[in-house]
């Protein structure tokens, strides 16, 4: 597996553990629609949450969440719409970003809830 894939997988595992600790129920990981992928799909209460995860070894070049461009947001929205067609009684949906930066002996988390609202 390529290094960037290993880093991405580690970030997704860290984010999954983080949100489970906040009471989220994960229902899908790495859900794919065509060439688009959703890192984590979870429930926060009755709300369906589409989670994009970004892990970086440093924030020297900016926060990892800044890598979620408008184009990436569009891909996530399209994939989320496809996912909603697979379930009955579509719930409210929101999009979160979890940025993780390696910090000395641990990790620094930045959880942006409802990240795509202006």
Legacy VTK file of the C-alpha trace (Angstrom):
# vtk DataFile Version 3.0
C-alpha trace
ASCII
DATASET POLYDATA
POINTS 118 float
0.000 0.000 0.000
1.318 3.463 -0.874
2.418 5.658 2.029
-0.317 8.271 1.429
-2.926 5.478 1.554
-1.502 4.195 4.842
-1.571 7.719 6.307
-5.147 8.185 5.119
-6.228 4.872 6.658
-4.570 5.801 9.967
-6.360 9.155 9.952
-9.709 7.484 9.325
-9.152 5.045 12.207
-8.191 7.907 14.536
-11.229 9.943 13.455
-13.551 6.966 13.866
-12.341 6.400 17.414
-12.625 10.121 18.149
-16.253 10.450 17.012
-17.287 7.155 18.618
-16.002 8.655 21.866
-18.426 11.533 21.253
-21.331 9.104 20.876
-21.537 8.860 17.083
-22.593 5.531 15.591
-20.530 4.643 12.528
-22.504 2.864 9.824
-20.029 2.953 6.906
-16.329 3.487 6.313
-14.803 4.188 2.907
-18.200 4.083 1.202
-17.796 4.416 -2.555
-20.003 5.832 -5.270
-18.406 5.655 -8.705
-14.955 7.214 -8.196
-16.037 9.185 -5.128
-15.420 8.009 -1.586
-16.855 9.041 1.755
-14.408 8.426 4.602
-16.998 7.896 7.341
-20.787 7.850 7.448
-22.198 8.010 10.957
-25.209 9.005 12.999
-25.064 11.757 15.586
-28.421 11.145 17.200
-30.972 11.208 14.361
-28.719 13.193 12.029
-26.684 11.452 9.337
-23.144 12.814 9.240
-20.824 12.585 6.247
-17.284 12.900 7.600
-14.210 13.891 5.604
-10.922 13.154 7.373
-7.611 14.917 6.798
-4.425 13.847 8.604
-1.187 15.793 8.287
2.160 15.547 10.011
2.293 19.335 10.312
0.101 22.380 9.880
3.031 24.356 8.464
1.237 24.749 5.117
-2.164 25.409 6.703
-4.881 23.487 8.436
-5.679 20.085 6.912
-9.338 21.106 6.546
-8.276 23.719 3.980
-7.602 20.811 1.604
-11.361 20.194 1.363
-11.931 22.335 -1.705
-15.260 23.302 -3.267
-14.655 20.547 -5.824
-14.151 17.963 -3.047
-17.262 19.273 -1.297
-19.211 18.734 -4.514
-17.954 15.146 -4.737
-18.993 14.494 -1.131
-22.432 16.003 -1.680
-22.947 13.856 -4.781
-21.835 10.706 -2.956
-24.066 11.568 0.026
-27.068 11.956 -2.283
-26.334 8.518 -3.766
-26.055 7.039 -0.263
-29.407 8.528 0.755
-31.051 6.595 -2.083
-29.880 3.351 -0.438
-31.717 3.928 2.849
-35.351 4.332 3.810
-36.669 7.492 5.423
-33.729 9.738 4.600
-32.694 11.725 7.689
-31.266 15.215 7.938
-27.664 15.264 6.698
-24.699 17.361 7.643
-21.062 17.379 6.582
-18.227 17.392 9.116
-14.491 17.673 8.623
-12.056 16.174 11.092
-8.539 17.570 10.776
-5.803 15.722 12.603
-2.252 17.007 12.982
0.554 14.973 14.507
1.576 16.780 17.669
4.715 15.585 19.441
3.566 12.532 21.369
-0.050 12.587 20.138
-2.531 14.196 17.821
-4.354 17.519 17.667
-7.964 17.207 16.513
-10.100 19.928 14.953
-13.681 18.777 14.432
-15.659 21.154 12.241
-19.358 20.331 12.428
-21.680 21.407 9.629
-18.588 22.425 7.687
-20.220 23.192 4.339
-22.668 25.822 5.551
-21.675 29.370 4.561
LINES 1 119
118 0 1 2 3 4 5 6 7 8 9 10 11 12 13 14 15 16 17 18 19 20 21 22 23 24 25 26 27 28 29 30 31 32 33 34 35 36 37 38 39 40 41 42 43 44 45 46 47 48 49 50 51 52 53 54 55 56 57 58 59 60 61 62 63 64 65 66 67 68 69 70 71 72 73 74 75 76 77 78 79 80 81 82 83 84 85 86 87 88 89 90 91 92 93 94 95 96 97 98 99 100 101 102 103 104 105 106 107 108 109 110 111 112 113 114 115 116 117
